[in-house]
């Protein structure tokens, strides 16, 4: 989950279809030899505000972009969503998916040279639960124990066939680590932190003690350039070598530059605009549905996102297990205003519409303009990333706009984590939905899970817990001397194997 200037929470059983990738503007010359002494500078669309993978920022895309480079996970997804081993070399579940045993690779060490064993994995899991960060809710009631120095066992409160996908968001730190240790954290991933300026820049260098292939880059610099035109200039001049999440209005000029490659990949994200159902003004489903009906999303998308946007048909993206298409919400401002009047909507109230990132501004303004046409007052408020996240969790908003991704490729970590009564993420509570989500999350029958998530999606869609206007593609752009960069559908490109010629 994440939100910033552009767009930004198990495929253990189901097979995810290979994601389509389109490329434009490639160079035809022979590729030069990669230089291991080169630095790579990239501009991230999501600012890394913190490096603690278990804290309040642990589920933010900015933290995960860096986290996957400096920490190990038991398992991780590849670019198609397939779960592969990371620190774990193998794993096995019992027949009813209430217990998973993971075998760890031998000889792994942290970047400070200390040994990494099962005690560190268990302590990291317990720390995640103790700090109650956003990802902790994926493991409610679950426990982890060490059955040997190279083996850990996850015992589940209820069967959870989506556990492997959820564990792709679980990062491992040394036992006993203090919260103050995360300016230059110790990890066991391919890079270590050389310097960190929250919200602005992280400089990484290869970890020579990494158990895998040590990166060939001399340095990886991940920075944030808030102004998109400045960023595009930096890409053209070579000040940065790669970026992603590029707005449509910038793609044409990039595609005409022979020094730059552009590629798009279908995202695991859906533009999500939650209503705060705990606000009495927005507590009625008929009010929320009418507000959705009052916005001409097809026209807005066609105007602003002709290449990377499409009208969404569901709460999650098509590549996610649990995707279930729903009937389109048709734009009808007259019917919307009549429905609001019939529901006793207070047109005198001003709704607070929060988002984070300048490139969302045009979309937000278009939504505000359509609602104003039927007399609904909306105040669009752009917030700095850290403030946005704090207010999001505190429900300090009426409409919350973000590009909500599902990096696990399983609806369990999206619907199952964010839409329950206990989650308290959008003020919505429906015991029937809770029951469906609980059943979907605890059965190992893939077809049954799909059916249950389809029923859950129908409730979320019909009750208009939010507006779900757009599914999207992510546009990546990188200079032609960058090799091995694989566009990731969840805004999480891995730079460990990237080289610069």
N, C-alpha and C positions, 0 to 999 in steps of 0.2 A: 504494500500500500504506500502511495506517496503522492505528494502534490507539490509542484514548484512552478517554474515559469513556463512549462510546456504542457504536457499532456494532462505521483505517483505520488496481503498476505498472503494427492498421491496417485501418482500413477503406478503404485506398487502392483496393482492387479490389472488395470485396464491398459490397453495399448493406445498410445496417443498418435494420431495421424501426423505424418511429417509435415512441418510447417513450410509453406511456400516462401521462396526467397526470390526477389527480383532485383536485378542489378542494372544500372545505367551508367554511362560515361566511364568506361574503363580504358586504360592506356594499352596500346598495342605493342609497345617496345618490350624487349626481353627484360626480366626482372633482375636488378642488381643483387649482389650477394649481401645478405643481412650483416649488419655491423653490431657486434656484441657490446661495443662501447657507446652505443647511441642512447640518447634519452628520448622518451615518448611523452609528449604533453597532450593531454586531452581535456576537453571542457565537458563537465558533467551537467546534465540538466537538473540534477538533484544535489543540493548542497549537503555535504557530510557535516552535520552539526555536532555529532558525538561519535566515538569509536567503541563505546561499550555495547556489545551485541545483546546484552541481557537487560538493559535498562529501558527507560521510557522511549528512547529513540531507536531501539533495537529493530523495530519493524519498518522504519523509514527506509526508502530506497537509497538515499544518500549514504546511510550507515551500512546498508547491505552491499553496496557497490565496493566499498573499502573492506568490509568485513570478510567477503569471500576471498580477498587477496592476502589477508594477514592471518586469518584463522583457518583451522581445519573444521570439517564437519564429518559426521559419521558417513553420510551419503550426500550426494549432490545431484542436481539434474543436468543432463547435457542439453545442447541447444534444441533438441526435439522434445524435451520433456521426459526422456527416459532416465530412471533413477540408476545411478552408477555409484560404485564405492569411492570413498575418499579416505578417511582414516580407517574405516572398516573395510576389510578385505572380503568378508562374506557375512551373511545374516540368514536367520531362519526363524519363521513364525510357527507357533503351535497351531493345530487345526482350526481353532475358533478365533484366532487372531487376538488373543488376550495376553500373549507373551512373545517378545521378540528377543532373540539372542544375537549379539553382534561380536564378531571376532576382529580384533584390532591388529593392524600391521605391527610387526615387531621392529624395535630399534628406532621408532619415531622419537624425535626430540623437539623441544621448543627452541625458538630463535636464540634464547640465552644459553643453550646447551643443556638445560635440565631435561631429564627423561620425561616422556609423556606416556602415561599408563592409564589403566582403567579408573584409578582414583581421581585423576584430573577430569575425565569424562563425567563421572558421577557427580563430582563437586560442581562442575559447570552446569549440569542439569538442575541440581538443587539450587544453585544460585539464580538461574533463570526463573524458577518457580518462586523463590523467596523475594526477588525484586519485583515480581508481578508486572513485568513489561508486557507489551502487546502480544508477543508470541507465547507467553506463558499460558494463555487461555487455550492453546492447542493441546495442552497436556494436563487438563484438569483431572485430578484424582490419580494420575499416573505416577509411578515411582521407577527409579533406576537404581540398580545395585551392581556391584562388581562380583562376578563369580570366579575371578582369577585376574592376574595382572594384565591379561590381554583379552578379557571377555567382559562384556556388560550385558545385563538383562533388563529390558523395559517391561514392567508389569502394568497392565492396563486395567482401569476400573471397569471399562466395558470394551467389548471387541472394537478394534479400530483398524480396518484394512487400509486406511489412509495414513497410517503412522509414518511410513517411509517418506512420503511427500512432506509431511509436517517437519520431519527431522532435517530437511534441507534448509530450514531456517534456524537450526540449532548449531551454535558455534562453540568451540572448545577453548577454554583459557586455563592457565595453571591453577592448581589448587591454592586456596587462600588469597587469591588476588584481591587487592583493595580497589575501591571505586576510584581512588585518586590515581590509579596506575594507567589510565586510558588516554594520556597524552602521547605516550610512546609505549603502547601495549606490547606485551609478549604474546606471540602466537606461534603457530606451527605451519602457517601457510607459505606460499611462494615468495611473499614480500614481507619486509618489516618497515615500520614507520620511521622516516628520517626527520620529518617535521610535520606539524599539524596546526593549522589556523582554522578554528571552527567556522563553518559556513563559507569558507573562502578557498582553502587549498590544503591538499595532503600530498606530501612528497614521500614516495616509497622507493626502497632499494631492494635488490634481490636478497633473499634469505639463503645464505650458503648452506645452512643446515636443513633445508627443506628435503623431505624424503622423496619427492618427485623430481621432475626435471627442473633445475634451477633456471629462472627466467634469464634470457640473454640480453635483456635491456640493462643499461647502466643505471637508469633511474626511470621511474614512472611518476609523472606529475599530474595530479588530478585537480583541476581548478574549476571555479565557477565564474562565468562571465555573464552577469545578469542581463545585459543589453544584447539582444539577438543580432543586431546589425554589426556591433563591435565584434561579436563572436565570429560571424561569417567572414569579416575582414581578416581576423586572426587566422582563420582556416586557410584563406586564399594566400596570405603572405607566408604561411608556414610557422607562424608563432605558436599555433597549436596544430597537431597532426590528425586529430579525430574528434568528432562529437556525434551526438545522436539525439533523437526526439526533435528533429528539425521541422519547423512550421512549413506548410505547403507553399507559402508565398516566397520562400527562400530557395525552394528546390530547383526552379527553372534556371536560375543563374548559376547554381552549382553544377547542374547537368551540362552546361556549356563550357566547363573548365576541364581541360584534358589532364590537369594535374590532380584532379580530385575524382574519387569514385563515390558513387551514391548507391546505396542498397536499402530496400525496405523489407520488413518482415512482419507478418501478422502478429499483433500483440496479444498478450494474455489479459489485456486491460479493457475496461469499459468506462467511458465517462459516466461518473456516478454523482448524482446530485441529491443527497439525502435531505429529507425534511426532518426537522426536529419535532417528532410526534408528541413530545412531552410539553410542547407549547400549546396551550388551549386553542389558539387560533388555527393550529395545524393538526389538531387531534383527530379530526374526522377524515376517513378515507375519501369521502366524496369531495372534500375540499382539496385534498392533495391531488386527486385525479383531475379535478378541474384546472388546477394550476398547470399540470402537465399538458393538458389539452389546449391551454392558451398559448403555448410556445410553438412556433413553426420551426421545429428542429430540422426537418428535411431541407428547407431553404437555407437555414443557417449553415448546415453542414456542407451543402453544395457550394456555398459561397466561400466559406473559410477553409474547408478541408476537401477540395475536389479530388485530391490524389490519395490522401491517407485516411479519410473518414468514410464511414458508412453508417446508416441508421441502424442502431442496435436492435436486435430481436429478443434479447434476454438480459439477465442480470450479470451473467458471466460470459466470457468470450467463447467462440465455437471450439477452441482447442482444449477447453477445460472439461474434465469429466463432471457431468451434471448439467451441461448446457442443454437448455430446453427452450426452443423458439416460442414466442408469445405473439398474440395479435397486436398489430401496430396501434399505437395511440394516435388517432387522427387529429390533426390541427383543426379546431373549430372554436374560434374566440367567442362567438355569440353563445354557443352552447355552454362554454366554460363559464362565462359571466352569469348566465342564468342559473347554472348549477351552484355557483358560489352564493348567489343571492338566496336561493332556496335553502342552502345549508346555513344561512345566517352568518356568513363570513364578515368579519369586521374590516371593511375597506379603509378605515381610518388608521389601522396599524401599519407600521413600516417593518418589513421583513429584512433581517440582516443576512446578507448573502456573502459568505466568506470563501475566498480562494487564495491560492498562493502562486505567484508567478506572473510576470508581465504579459507573457504570450497567451495567457488565459483571458486577458482583459477584453478582447474583441468578442469572444464567445459570451462572456459574462454580460457585457453591455447589450448584446443582441437579445439575451434572455430577459434582461431587465426592461428593455424597450417593448418587447412583446407583451409582457405582463402589465406594463403601464397602459397599453392600449385598452385594457379592460378595467382600468382603475385600480390595479394592485400596486401598492407602493413597495419598492425594493431598493435597499441601499447596498450596492456592491462594495465590498471591503477587501482590498488586497492586503494580505498579511505576510510578514516575513516568515520563513519556513518554521522556525522554532515556535513562534507565537501561534501560527496556524495549528500546529500539532497540539500544543497545550490547550488551545480553545476547542479544538475538535474533541479531545477526550473529556473536556469539562462541559460539553454541550453548550458552549457559549456562542451560539449561532442559531439561525432559523432554517437557512438552506446552506448546505455544505457541498462545495464542488471539488472533486478530485478525480484523478484517473486511477481507478482502483484495479490493481493487478492481482493475478492469482499465480504467483511463481511456482507453486506446488503442482499446478495443473489439475487440482482436485478441488471441487466445491466445498469440501470439508473445511478447508482453511480460509474460505471466504464466507459462504453462507453459514456454515456451522460455527464459525468463530465470531461473526459480526452481527448476526440477526437474531440471536436468542435473547430472551428476556434478561438473562444474567449478564449478557455482554454490556448492556446499557450504552450502546454506541450511537444510537439515533433516536432514542426515546420511544421506540416501538416495542410492543410486547404482545405476543400472540401465543397462548399455550398450545394451540393446534400446530402452529409452525414449529414450536419447540419439539413437539413429539415427532413430527416428520423428520426434522434435522437429526434428532437423536437416533431414530431408526436408521436413517441413511448412513450415519456415521459409524454404526455398529454392525452392519451386515457385510459379509464378504462376497455376497452375490452381486456382481457388477450390474446386471440388468435390473435387479431390484433397487439398487442404489440410484440408478438413473431415473427409475420411475418415481422414487421418493423425492429426489431433488427436483424433478419436473413438477410434482405437486407443490413443493415448497416454493419454487420459483413462481408458480401461478399465483400463490397467495401474496408474495412480495410485490409482484407486478400489478395485480388487481387492486391491492390495498395502497399502491403507490407509496411504499415506504420511502421511495425516492423516485427521481426521474432518471431513466437510463437511456440517454439519447444516442450515444455513438460508440461503435466499436471502431478500432483503428489499426493502422499499420505504423510501425516505428521506422522512421527514416534515419539511417546512419550515413555519415559522410566522413571520408578519411583520405588523406593524401596518398598518392600512388606508390610512395616508398614505404608504406605501412603494410605489413604482410601478416596473415594469420588471424586477423580480426574477424570473429564470427558474430554477426548481428544477433542479439539475444531478444526474444519476444517479451521479456519482463523488465527491460531497461537495465539488465545486469550483465553487460559484456565482461568477459574474463580476459585480462591482459597478460596472463602468465605465459602464454605461448606466442605472444605477438613480438615481431621483430621489426626493426627499421633499417632500411638499406641506405 
